[in-house]
Amino acid sequence: MRIQPNIPFSALSETTPLNTIVYKLEGYDPEGRNVTFGLVGSENFQVDAISGDVKLVKDLDREVSWT
């Protein structure tokens, strides 16, 4: 399986609306099997396991956390 090795750094505004897709993960399996995606370590973002779409699901607040 091959997945993007580097996710580019992006800055999101605190005013980014909830449910906005902010990134798309991509990957493929050279043997043709389905690839699924997941995200660990953030309560602000959620990834669609099939499409790889990463969306904002909790308001960003820089005074609380930088991640």
Sequence and secondary structure as in RCSB ss.txt:
>XXXX:A:sequence
MRIQPNIPFSALSETTPLNTIVYKLEGYDPEGRNVTFGLVGSENFQVDAISGDVKLVKDLDREVSWT
>XXXX:A:secstr
 EE S        TT  TT EEEE  EE TT         S SSEEE TTT EEEE S   TTT   
